Amino acid sequence: MKQTEKQTEIKKCPICNTGNFKLFLNTKDYFLTRKNFTLVQCSNCSFVFTNPRPDAIELPKYYESTDYLSHSAQNRNIKGLIYKTFRTINIKKKYKLIKKYCNGNSILDIGSGTGEFLAFFKSKGWKVVGIEPNSAARELAKNTHNIEIYDNNILEKLQKSSFDVITLWHVLEHVPDLNKTINQIKHLLAKNGFIIIAVPNIEAPDFERYQEKWAALDVPRHLYHFSKNTLSKLLEKHNFEIIQQKPMPFDAYYVSLLSEKYLQHNFSYIRALINGFSSNKRAKTNNNYSSMIFVAKQK
């Protein structure tokens, strides 16, 4: 991938709109380019985000890899098989969670990848709509699951108040314009509907362990690095309230495995098992797991 210097600097915090930031961490794109990036923290609301970041033309290039698992159905190595095994288990858990809150049967999934999540819901009789910016992933979803998944432009064309639940599984950290996206979600959500958001947690014990090589930083693909508090502030800004927080305990193991790879440690699988278990054990004391699910509704 050709490196350029075309970057966008964020002048105002996306949550509180103030402009006073401090250095949080220097890190690299360990996944693909080895290019350096900086994380800053808002001095007012503590939100952490990648700044500066590649501009709108450059950013998609950081996803151009056959190893980017959420866009691939062909990865057959051990890491890929582990990812897919956890994904299958998680889809069933996600379905159970959504059925707990939602009496309807229409779902919009933003960031659908190759469509496995929506395929499961379709098999249960749900009306499904997916959005995915990656064209190769959309094509895989169509060919593998016979599901039409659209690009981001469809958000402007969907009918108002037409979805009982809208999900963003490890997606919100990727979207260039947080506030625009959440406003679009509000417009599309049915009365008494729910949004469900899953994001990495910058206050997790495994971040403390791995710091700049914590794989869930995933710069510059991850533009934002949420904590429970900052995600809550963002949603409150748009008149949403969080009604449940749930851990994603498998993520601690998978993120630890990737982080061990970046550290080039021997016995990385064993280390990842130990560190993932340790992270989840510590997280029980304050519910600060490696990744968290948030269920929210409009106030």
C-alpha positions in Angstrom: 0.0 0.0 0.0 1.4 3.4 -1.0 1.9 5.7 1.9 0.7 9.3 1.7 0.5 12.2 4.0 -3.1 13.1 3.3 -4.6 13.3 6.7 -7.5 15.0 8.5 -7.0 16.7 11.8 -10.0 16.8 14.2 -10.2 20.3 15.8 -13.3 19.7 18.0 -14.1 16.8 20.2 -17.0 14.8 18.6 -18.7 14.4 22.0 -18.4 17.8 23.8 -17.2 20.0 20.9 -14.3 21.5 22.9 -10.9 21.8 21.3 -8.4 21.1 24.1 -6.7 17.7 23.7 -3.7 16.0 25.3 -1.5 13.2 24.1 -2.9 9.8 25.1 -0.7 7.3 23.3 1.6 6.9 20.3 1.1 3.7 18.4 1.3 2.0 15.0 -0.9 0.2 12.4 0.6 -3.1 13.4 -2.0 -5.0 11.3 -1.1 -3.6 7.9 1.2 -0.7 7.2 3.4 -0.1 10.3 2.6 3.6 10.0 2.7 5.7 13.1 -0.5 7.2 14.6 -1.4 9.3 17.6 -4.3 9.0 20.0 -5.4 12.1 21.8 -7.8 12.5 24.8 -10.2 15.4 25.2 -9.3 17.3 28.3 -13.0 18.1 29.0 -14.9 14.8 28.6 -12.0 12.3 28.4 -12.9 10.9 25.0 -10.0 9.2 23.2 -9.7 9.3 19.4 -7.2 8.9 16.6 -5.9 12.3 15.6 -4.9 13.1 12.9 -6.3 10.3 10.7 -6.3 9.4 7.0 -8.7 11.5 4.9 -11.8 10.1 3.3 -9.9 9.0 0.2 -7.0 7.3 2.0 -8.9 5.6 4.8 -10.5 2.7 2.7 -7.0 1.6 1.7 -6.3 0.5 5.3 -8.9 -2.2 4.9 -7.4 -3.7 1.8 -6.1 -7.0 3.1 -7.2 -10.6 2.7 -6.5 -11.0 6.4 -9.2 -8.6 7.4 -11.4 -11.3 8.8 -14.8 -9.5 9.0 -14.6 -9.0 5.2 -13.4 -12.5 4.3 -15.0 -15.9 4.2 -11.8 -17.7 3.0 -9.4 -17.4 5.9 -8.4 -21.0 6.9 -5.6 -20.5 9.3 -5.9 -21.1 13.1 -6.5 -17.5 13.9 -9.3 -17.4 11.2 -10.9 -20.5 12.5 -10.9 -19.2 16.1 -12.5 -16.0 14.9 -15.2 -17.8 13.0 -15.9 -20.2 15.9 -16.4 -17.3 18.3 -18.5 -15.5 15.7 -20.9 -18.4 15.4 -21.3 -18.6 19.2 -21.7 -14.8 19.5 -24.4 -14.7 16.8 -26.6 -17.0 18.8 -26.0 -15.0 22.0 -26.8 -11.7 20.1 -30.1 -13.2 18.9 -31.0 -14.2 22.4 -30.2 -10.7 23.7 -32.2 -9.0 20.9 -35.2 -11.2 21.5 -35.2 -10.2 25.1 -35.9 -6.5 24.2 -37.5 -6.6 20.8 -41.0 -7.8 20.0 -40.8 -6.8 16.4 -39.1 -8.5 13.5 -37.3 -5.9 11.5 -33.6 -5.3 11.9 -31.0 -3.0 10.3 -27.4 -4.1 10.8 -24.8 -1.4 10.1 -21.4 -2.9 9.2 -22.7 -6.3 8.1 -19.4 -7.7 6.8 -20.1 -10.9 4.9 -23.6 -11.3 6.3 -23.5 -14.2 8.7 -25.4 -12.3 11.4 -28.2 -11.2 9.1 -28.4 -14.7 7.6 -29.1 -16.1 11.0 -31.9 -13.6 11.6 -33.3 -14.2 8.2 -33.5 -17.9 9.0 -35.6 -17.0 12.0 -38.1 -15.1 9.8 -36.9 -11.5 10.4 -36.9 -8.8 7.8 -33.3 -7.9 7.4 -31.4 -5.0 5.9 -27.6 -4.7 6.0 -25.2 -1.9 5.3 -21.5 -2.5 4.5 -19.1 -0.1 2.8 -16.8 -2.9 1.5 -17.9 -4.1 -1.9 -16.1 -7.5 -1.7 -17.9 -8.2 1.6 -21.3 -7.3 0.1 -20.6 -9.6 -2.8 -19.7 -12.5 -0.5 -22.9 -11.9 1.5 -25.0 -12.1 -1.7 -23.2 -15.2 -3.1 -23.0 -17.1 0.2 -26.2 -16.2 2.0 -28.4 -14.7 -0.7 -28.7 -11.4 1.2 -28.6 -8.0 -0.4 -26.4 -5.7 1.6 -26.1 -2.1 0.6 -23.5 0.6 0.8 -23.7 3.6 3.1 -25.7 5.7 0.7 -28.9 3.7 1.4 -29.1 5.2 4.9 -30.5 8.4 3.3 -33.2 6.5 1.4 -34.6 4.1 4.0 -38.0 4.8 5.4 -38.3 6.7 8.7 -39.1 4.7 11.8 -38.9 1.4 9.9 -36.7 -0.7 12.2 -37.4 -2.3 15.5 -33.7 -2.8 16.3 -30.6 -1.3 14.8 -27.3 -3.0 15.5 -23.6 -1.8 15.2 -21.3 -4.7 16.1 -17.8 -3.3 16.4 -18.7 -0.6 13.9 -19.2 2.7 15.7 -15.4 3.0 16.2 -15.0 3.0 12.4 -17.5 5.6 11.2 -16.0 8.9 10.2 -18.9 11.1 11.4 -20.2 9.8 14.8 -22.9 12.4 15.2 -24.3 12.1 11.7 -24.5 8.4 12.0 -26.4 8.5 15.3 -28.8 11.1 14.0 -29.5 8.8 11.0 -30.1 5.9 13.4 -32.6 8.0 15.4 -34.5 8.8 12.1 -34.8 5.1 11.2 -35.6 3.6 14.6 -39.2 2.7 15.2 -41.0 4.0 18.3 -40.0 1.9 21.3 -37.1 0.5 19.2 -33.6 -0.3 20.5 -30.1 0.2 19.3 -27.4 -2.2 20.2 -23.8 -1.2 20.0 -20.6 -3.2 20.6 -17.3 -1.5 20.9 -13.8 -2.2 22.4 -13.3 -0.7 25.8 -10.2 1.5 26.2 -10.3 0.9 30.0 -10.1 -2.9 29.8 -7.4 -4.8 31.7 -5.9 -6.1 28.5 -5.4 -2.6 27.2 -3.4 -1.9 30.4 -1.3 -5.0 29.7 -0.6 -4.4 26.0 -0.8 -0.5 25.7 0.3 0.6 22.3 0.3 -2.9 21.0 -3.3 -3.7 22.2 -4.8 -5.0 19.0 -8.2 -3.4 19.6 -6.7 0.0 19.0 -6.5 -1.1 15.3 -5.4 2.3 14.1 -6.3 4.0 11.8 -9.4 1.8 11.1 -10.6 2.5 14.6 -11.0 6.2 14.7 -12.5 6.3 18.2 -11.6 4.5 21.4 -14.6 4.4 23.8 -14.9 3.8 27.4 -18.3 3.0 29.1 -18.4 6.6 30.2 -17.6 8.3 26.9 -20.1 6.1 24.9 -22.8 7.0 27.5 -22.0 10.7 27.0 -22.2 10.4 23.2 -25.6 8.6 23.4 -27.0 11.0 26.0 -26.1 13.9 23.6 -28.5 12.3 21.2 -31.2 11.6 23.8 -30.5 7.9 24.1 -30.2 6.1 27.5 -28.3 2.9 28.1 -30.5 0.3 29.7 -28.1 -2.6 29.8 -24.3 -3.2 29.5 -23.0 -6.7 28.7 -19.5 -8.1 28.4 -18.1 -9.9 25.3 -15.7 -12.2 27.2 -14.4 -14.0 24.1 -13.0 -10.8 22.8 -10.3 -10.7 25.5 -8.9 -13.9 24.2 -9.0 -13.0 20.5 -7.6 -9.5 21.1 -4.8 -10.9 23.4 -3.9 -13.4 20.6 -3.5 -10.6 18.1 -1.6 -8.5 20.6 0.8 -11.4 21.3 1.4 -11.6 17.5 2.3 -7.9 17.4 4.7 -8.5 20.3 6.2 -11.5 18.5 6.2 -13.6 21.7 6.8 -17.3 21.7 3.9 -19.5 22.8 1.5 -16.8 21.7 -1.6 -19.0 21.9 -0.9 -20.1 25.5 -0.1 -16.5 26.5 -3.3 -15.3 24.9 -5.3 -17.9 26.9 -3.7 -16.9 30.1 -4.0 -13.1 29.5 -7.5 -13.3 28.2 -8.6 -15.3 31.3 -6.8 -12.8 33.5 -8.4 -9.8 31.8 -11.9 -11.3 32.2 -11.2 -12.1 35.8 -10.1 -8.6 36.6 -13.0 -7.1 34.6 -15.6 -8.7 36.9 -14.8 -6.2 39.6 -15.9 -3.2 37.6 -17.5 -4.5 34.5 -14.7 -3.2 32.3 -14.3 -6.0 29.8 -12.2 -6.0 26.6 -15.4 -5.3 24.5 -18.8 -4.3 25.7 -22.3 -4.4 24.4 -24.7 -1.5 25.1 -28.4 -1.7 24.7 -30.0 1.8 24.4 -33.4 3.4 23.7 -34.6 6.9 23.2 -35.5 8.8 26.3 
